[in-house]
Amino acid sequence: MEHNVKADDTAPADAAHAETLNSEDALDAQATAIDDVPDDTGDGGKLRMIMQLVKRSFGVKDLASMRLSLPASLLEPIPNLEYWHYLDRPDLFAAINDYEEPFERMLAVLRFSFSKDIRHIRGKPCKPYNSVLGENFRMHWDVPPVSYDTADGAPIIHAHIDAPPTPLLSPSHGPHLVHSDSGSIKAAKPTRTSAFGSLLSMKGWSSPAVDRPLPPVAVESNLAAKLSDLSLASTRTGESGSVSVAGSTPPTSTSTAGAEGGSGARRRTAYLTEQISHHPPISAYAATCPAAHATLVGVDHFAVRVLPSASVRVAAGAANKGLFIALDGGHGVGERYHVTNPVAHVNGVLRGSFYLTFHESTIVTCTGGPGVGDGEWLRAIIEYKEESWLGKPHFAVEGVVHRYTPGAQEHEEWTKVKHVPAARAVAFLEGSWRGLVRWRRASAASSTSSRSSKSSAEWTTLIDLAPLRAVPKRVRPLDAQHATESRKLWDSVTARLLSKEFGEATRAKHVIEQRQRDEAAERRRRGVEFVPQFFEQDIESGMPVLTPAGREALEAELKLGDADAETDVV
């Protein structure tokens, strides 16, 4: 999901967009009204401010059309473009192309799909700063390749985990854990934080149904590094890890038992994103892992509205077509994977105890490459089960991998597991998108009408999300960043938020917002349009294209030395 899951907290940049609003004067009054609320940093004061926002949002079809300038005390000290990305586990993204068989690569894409939003499992939803037009952010990760047990092909989880995975089968049937030299396997007593705890304590938050352990917190004097406590992981290159689960056969890529030792075997994934439209708020992003011959691109644009239940519904906007993965070498050369976004609900707003639930389905479609024979390719459905109005949420999920024929139309109507004919099914999966997800071949279920009644020996762990933490990003220090890069652009706000100077933070935020308005006015005066620096303006396909400057920036991120960037610390 994306960085506009809450109301837009800056004013529209262009006068043309104002025509879609009810009244400029009225909306300015609304923004002022929110700002006039004192920056009460206590839970009660913040709850009153949120209640005002919720009341104002009822009946609005899309919160992105509202001009609400929020007090800084309601924001978390992290820029939107940094917070919203899909590479919480870049090791799983880089592992997609490790497998020879198309079915195994589809399972690897599913693991990546489940792991890309670890922050929503390990932390509460929060409100970062809304991006300004032209703002950009870049970062990278250095992770060892996923290693595999030579006996059964099961991947080995090295680091960035807090506890052993959920038991399912004997060790030979599930992923293996190894203690890294840095002692990255940790255990702690479950804890809950205040409903409006700051970013620096949010990793201890848990949903009404799930308690998560709270890893130790390291002290860091670098304010820029403190921005990314959302990484929920420790620091330095000696503690990077991976998780993956093989299917029926191990991949033929190099087994790297003990890959944590030494940086030579590490795979670098570089990421670049830019805010290309302010109203509606749209950003484009691109990531690449040359060692895995894998790229990821997409457009972030979400439609947000408040439901009668007071939960906030977040769905893909018109420009958001999902995530697009391309394999341009290796085993899967020529394959393209399209991963759609599910619908999300932010719940617990009236109680001040936020938690996220996913709804409807994610569809993963493979095109290109050799296919699976007989002119068919693979497609997967991840179906998020509806939560009951009563009781605790279960975060249940089920899914199916099935064959489809390109050019045919029938499969486009299959959005739930029950829609897929049994003859087309290749494998089934089930579990919790916050915990353990397992899979089995469809042939194992052919003798029974119940897909869950067979012996557990037929199930194999796909991924156990419960112990996983996000891999910490590496970012250039502030003095090496350009003025439009997120951390540098918002540094004046971040520093004051971390110092709990909320009134000063709000004023610093207004300076940035007003500068954007002035720049928009100057463009109108000159009769020119905003042109993104790193991405082409045409995003109709949902697959943004890098400009020469974008390719240069991404290439420069790939070439950074160890001394040129800082690993985030928690």
N, C-alpha and C positions, 0 to 999 in steps of 0.2 A: 504494500500500500504506500501512500504517497504523502508529500509534505504539506498538503492542503486539506488535511482531514478536519481542520477547525476553521473558524471564520477567518477570512482574509483580514489581516490587521494593518494594512496600509491602504492608502487611497489609490483610485485608478490613475494610471499614468496618462491615458489619452482621452481627449474630450469625446471622441467618437464612441467610446465605451459607455459614457455617461447616459447615452440615450436608452440603454437597457435598464437603467435605474429609475426609481419612482420620482425622486426629486433630489437634486444636488444639495440644496439647502437643508432638506430634512435629513438626508444621510450624513451631512456634516454635523448636524445637531446630534445625531445618534452617536457618532464617533466621539464628540465632545462629552456627551453624557457619560459614556463609559470611562473616559479619562478623568472626569470630575470625581469619580469614586476614589476615596483615599486609598493609598497603597498600604492597606492593612495586611501585614504579612502573616497574621495569625490565621488558623484554619477557619475560624468563623467569618472573618472579613473576606477571605478568598471565596468561601462558599456563597456569601451574599453577592459578590461580584459575578460568580458563575450563574447563580439563579437569575440575575438580571439579564445575562447574555442568553440563557435558555428561553426566558419569557419573550425576549425580543426576536428570537429565532423561530418561534412557532409559526407555521404557515408559510415560511420562506422555502421555496422550492430548491434553491441552491444557495448555501451560505456564502459561496464565492462571489455572489452578486451583492453582498452587503459590505458596507464600509464600516468596519468596527476596528478602532484603534485600541488595543488592549493595554492596560497598565503592565509595566514590565514585571510586576510581582506575580502575574499570572503566567509568565513565560518561563521556559527552562533555558538555561544558558548554553544553547547550542543552535547553530544556524540550520534552517530547513534542509538545505542542499547537503549538508553533512549528515544529518539525521536520517533522511529518507534515501536509502539505497537498498540494493538487493543482494549484497555480498557479505552478509554476516559470517558466512562460512565460505571464503574464497577457495579453500582446499577442495570442497565438494564441487564447486564450479570447474576447477582445473581437472578434476577426476573424471569428468563426463566422457572424455575421449580415451580413457585408459582401456576400454573393453573392445574386443574384436567383434562381438555379436551385436546386431542392432537392438535386440531385446535387452541385453545387459546395459547398453547405453541409454535406453529408455528408462530403465530402473535408476540409473545414475542421475538422469534429469529429474526424476521424481524426488530423489533424495535432496538434490539441490533446491527443488521447489519447496519442499517442506522446511528446509534449513535457512532459506533466504531471509526470514523474518524472525530470527531468534530473539531480537529485541522485544517483540511483542509477547514472547513467552517469559522472558526473564525480567521484564520491567513493565511498569504501567504506561498506558498512553500518556503522552505529554504534548505540550504546545510549544514547539520551537519558534524562532523568529521566522516571519514570512519573508521570502526572498524578494529582493528588488530586481528590477529589469537589468539584465546584463551581469548580474552576480554569477560567480562560478566557483567551483570547488574541485580540487583534484587530490588524489591520495593513492596509495598502493599498499599491497600486502606481500610479504615474502613467506611462503609456506612450503613445507616439505611435501613431496608427492605422497599421496595415500599409499601406505604399505599394506602388503597382503600376506597372510599366513601361507607358507608354502605347502602345508598339508591339505587344507580345505579351501584355500582361496579367500577366507574371511578377512576383511580389512581390519587393521589394527588402529585403535584410537590412541593417539599419543598424548595429546595435551588439550588445553582449553576445555577442560571438563571439571565438574565439581564433585561428582560422586559416581560410583559404579552404575552402569545402565540397568534398566528394569530387567529382572530375570525373565527369561522366556523359555529357553531350551538349555540343553547342556552346552558347555563352552564351545564345542565343536560346531554348533549350529548358529551361534550369534557372533557379534563383533567382539573383539578382544580388547582389553584394557592393558596398558603398560604404564608404569610409573616413570615419568620423565625425571631426569636429573634435577630439574628445578622444582620437583615436588608439586606438579600442577594438579594432581588429584587431591582434592580437598573435601572436607566435610565440616559442616557447622550446624548449629541448632537453627531450625527454621525461625524466621522472624517476620513480623509485619511492621511496616513503617506508617507514619501518619499519612492520611489520605492525600495531603498536599505536600508530602515530603519533597525536598529539593531533588534536583537531578543527581546530586552526589550521594543520595541514599536510596535511589529508586530501585536498585537491583535487588533489594530485600523485599520488595512488594510482591504479593502473590494474589491470585484470584481467589474468589470465595471457596473454590474447590481444591486448590492446589497450593501447598506451601513450598517455597523454594529455599534452599540454603543460602546464606549470605556469606560470600567469600570475603576474606580479609581485604581491607582497604589500605592501599599504600598511600603515603603522603607525598604530594607532588607540589612543588612551588611554582611550576610553570602554569600560568592561567590557561594558556592555549591547550596544554595537555589535559587540564582538568575538564575541558569542554567535552571530552569523549568518554566520560564514565559510562556512557551507554554502550561502549565496547564490551563492558562486563568481562574483561580479561586482563591478565597481567601483562607485563612488558618485556621487552628485549627479545632478541632473536633466538635465544635458547629455549623459548617456550611457545612454540607454534605447533599446531597439530591438525589432525584431520579425522574424519569419520566417514566411513562408507561401508557398504555391505555388498559382497559379491553375490551373484545369482548362482546358477548351476555350475559355472566354471570360472576359475580365476582368470583375470586379464593377463595378457602377455607382456604388459609393460614391466619395467624393471621393478622388482621387489626391493623395497628400501627399508628393511628392518633396521631400526636405529637411525632413521633419516634425520632425527633432530640434531645429530651431531654434525656440525659443519654447515656452512651456508651454500656450498657449491651445488648441492642437489636441490636447492629450493627453487620453487616456481614463483615468479613475480606476476601478480595481476595488477594492472593499473586502471584507474577509473577517473573519468572526467564528466562533469555535469555543468549545465548552464541554464539560467532562467531566461527563456526566449520570449515569454509573454507575461505581462503582469496582470492583465484583466481580459480574459480569464487567466488565472495563474497556471502557467505551463512551463515545464522544464524538460530538457532532453539530456540523455546520458549515454555514455558508451564506456565499455570496459573490454580489456583484452588480456589474454594470457598466451603469449607467443609460444611458450614451451608446450602448451597443450593444444595449440592451433585452434583456440576457442575465442570467440568474441561475443559480447552481449550488448544490445542496444535497446532503447525504448524511449517512450515519452510519458512523463508523469502529468496527468491531468485528472482530477477526481471531482465528482459531484457529491455535495454534502448537504444533508438536511436533517432536521430534528424530527423524530417520530413522535406520535402521540404518547408513547411510553416514556418519553424524555431521553431515550437513547439516541445516539447520533449515527445515522446511516452513511456509510462511505462507499461509493460505487465508482467504477471507471467512468471518466468523462469522455466526451466525443473524440478527443484527440488521443486518448489512451487506448491503444490496441493490445497492450500486453507486453511481455518480454520476448525478445527475439535472439535466439542463440544460433550461432553459425560455427560449424566445424570446417575449417579450410585446409586440413591436412590430417595425417594420422589415420587411425582405423576408420573414423567416421567421415572422411573427407567428402564434402559435398552435402552433408546433412544440414538441415535447418529445423530448429525446434521453436514452435510458437507456444508460449505459456500465457494463458489469460489470467486476469486477476479475479479473485472471488469478491463478494460483497462483505464488508466488515461492519460491525456494530460496536460503538463505544458505549458500554453499559455502566451503570452505577453512578450516573451523573448527579442525581438528586441526593444520593448518599455521600457523595464526595469520595467514592471508592471505585476508581475506574478500572475496568478490565475489558478486554477485547474478545469478541466472538466472530468467527467467520461463517458465512452463509452461502447458499447456492453452490456453484461448482467452479473448479479450475479445470480447464481443458488443455492438454498438452498434445500437440500435433506435430508429427515428424514428416517432413517432405525432403526431397532430394536424396542423394546417395543411392545405394543399391536396393533399398527396401528390404522386404522379408520374403520375396519370391512371389510368383504368380501375379505380378503387377500390383502388389499390395504393400502398404506401409503401416506403421503403428501409430495408434492414437490412445491417449489415456484420459480417464475422467476421475478427478478427485472430488468426491461429493461430501460436502460438509453437512452433517446432520443437524436438523433444526433443534434448538434447545427448548426445553419445556418452560412454560411460564412459571411453574412452581418448582422449588427445589434448586439444587446447585447445578451449574453448567457442567456438562460432561466432555465438551470439546471433541466429540466423536467424529470420525471420518471413515468413509469406505470408498473403494475405487475399483476400477477395472482397466486393464490394458487390452486393447482389441485391435484387430486388423481392420483396415478400411481401404477402399479403392479410390484413388484420386480421380476427380471428375464426377464421381457419383455424388448424389445429394442426400441420400438417406442418413448418412452418419452425422450430418450437420444438425439433425434433430435429436441426436443422442446426447443428452446433458446429464442424465442420471444413470446409475449402474443398471437399474432395471430396464432401461431402454435398449441395452445392447443384447442382440440375439446370442444365445449360448454358443452357437457355432462360430461366432466371430471372436469370442473371448479368448485371450491368451493367458491372463493371470488376474487374480483378484487381490485386493489389499484391504486392510482394516486396521483400526486402532484409534489413537488420539493424536491430534496435530500438536499437542503440547507434550506428548510423551512418546510411547512406543508405537510404531507403525510396522506391520508385518505383511508379507505377501506369500502367495503360493500359486502354483500353476493351475490353470483352469481345468486341466485333465484330472487333477486330484479331487475336484469337486463334482466331476461328471456323474458319479454314482449316487449322489444324494441331491435332494432339492434344497437342502440347507447349506449355505456356503460357510457357515461358522460351526457346524456340528462335527466336522471331521477331527481326527486326532491332531493334537498340537505338533506332532512330529512332521506334519506336512507343511507347517508354516516356517518361514524363514524371516528373520529380522530384516526389514528394509532400512530403518533408521530408528535410533532411540534419541529423541530430542531432549529428554529430561535433564541429562547431565551436561549438555553442550552449552558453551558460552560463545559469544561472538569473538571472532579473531580481531585483535587490536589493529587498527589502521596505522599507517605511517604517513606523516604529513610534514611538509617542509616548514621550518620555523617561520614565525611572523615576519622577521626581517628579510626573508627571501621570497615573500609573497607579494603579488601585485595588489593594487588598491581595491580591485573588484573581487578579489578572492574572499570567500565567506568569512573565514576567521579574522582576517585583517579588517574587512569592512565593518564587522560587528564587534570589534575588540573593545570599543569604548562602552558598549552595552554589557558585554560579557564580564569585563573587569568589575563593573559596578554591581552587577547581580551577584557575583561571587563574593563581593565585599558587603553584600546586603544593603547597599545604598540604593534602594528601590526608586526613590524619587529622582535621583540623579540618572539612574538607568532609563527611566521613562523619558526624561528630557533628552538623553543621548539618542534614544530610539527615534524621537520626533525629529531630531536634526537629520538623521539618515532619511527618514520618510519625506521630509520637506525638500531635501536635496533631489530626491527622485521626482517630486512634483515639479521642481524648478527645471530639471533637465527635460521633462516631458513638455513643459511650456515652451522651452527654447526650441525643441524639435518642431513643435507646431508653428512657432513664429517663422522658422526657416523653411517650413514645408517639406521636412524630411521624415522618413520613417526609421524606426529602430531596426538595426541589422545585427543579428547575433554574431559574435566573434568566432565561436568554435563549431557551430552547427549551421547547416543550410536552413533557410527559412521554410522550405517545403517539408512538412511533416505529415502529409495526408496519409501516407502508408503506415504511419506509426513507427517506422524505422528511420530514425534521423541519420543524416549523412554528415560526417565530419568535414569541415572546411580544411584547407591547407593549414591554417593556424591551429585547428583542432587536432589534426594528425601530428603536427609538430609538438603540441603540448603533451599529448599522450605518449609520444615517443620520448620526450624529455623525461617524463615521469618514469618510464621504463629504464632509463639510463642513470637515474640518480644513484649515487653511491651511498654506502651505509652512513656516512657522516653528513649527508645532505638532507636527511629527514629525521624526525623524531617519532618514536613509537609511543602511542598513547599509553598513559598510566592510569590505573585505578587505585 
